[in-house]
Amino acid sequence: MANEWTKEETIVAFNVYCKVPFKNSSKNHPVVMKYAKILGRTPSALNMKIGNFGRLDPNLKAQGIVGLGHGSKMEEIVWNEFAESPEKLAYESEMLIAKFQNKEIIETCEIDLSNLPQGTERALAIRQRINQSFFRSAVLTSYNFCCCISGVRIPELLEACHIADWSKNEKQRLNPTNGLCMNSFFHKSYDKNLVAITPDYEVKISERLVESIESENFKKYLKNTHNSKIKLPDRFLPNKEFLDAHYTEFKNAV
């Protein structure tokens, strides 16, 4: 069929699936419209492809969200190849996005690729920045751009926090299930073991952090946040083993 999706197009569609909050995906979403134009497809067709990927996502199924049925075998092939390899998906899909525009990847990536090293290290540096950008995008969109603890919804204040320290667990650096959407305060507190999230998704605030606050109102807020539940993402549920390992470090640091 003339309109049958190729594997390359489907890989790009999977990239978009990871960049758009699933519940907000529509033919009118600016990200969907942008990539549909790059692919030479209608926004409706790309949005349907996103829905088709949704039927394969176990995290959505666990929430009773079934996605769109009657998808193609190609979606299953791409899902099986890339769902557990986010670093591979990030770079290969961005390379394809550049290819569809007849441009070099350095021209099409919407991230700062300035001050890159020269020579053999240049390509590696580009790949690292692309992968980091993909991780941030995948994590923030899965939480619908909302801090999982505070509920802050200003994208400029949000960060993708690694659950398992990226410096200690290289294989999980780009795994979106190793990410939490947090504002900068809670992100830094989490990294310093002043805040933790249990495998049951409860927030734990250390007494040390609470007592360090001079503002009585903020101190009261932190006490009320202690033992509350985090906002869970639509996709890429935080890995419970990673949460448990960090929680153990938190308890030992108290």
KAHUCOR-V247727 format. One line per field, one symbol per residue. psi: psi as a letter, one per 30 degrees, with the letter a starting at -180 (. if undefined). Layout:
psi=???
//
This chain:
psi=kegkkleeeeeeeeeeeffkkeffklffkeeeeefeeefglleeeeeeeeeeeeffjfeeefggjfakahlleeeeeeefefegieeeeeeeeeeeeeefghllefffkhljglhkllbffeeeeeeeeeeeeeeeeeeeefghhkkfefgkgjeffkljkkekkfffiefgegjffgkkjlleeeeeeefghfklklfggkkkkkeeeeffkekeeeeeeeefekglklkklelhkkkeeeeeeeeeeeeff.
//
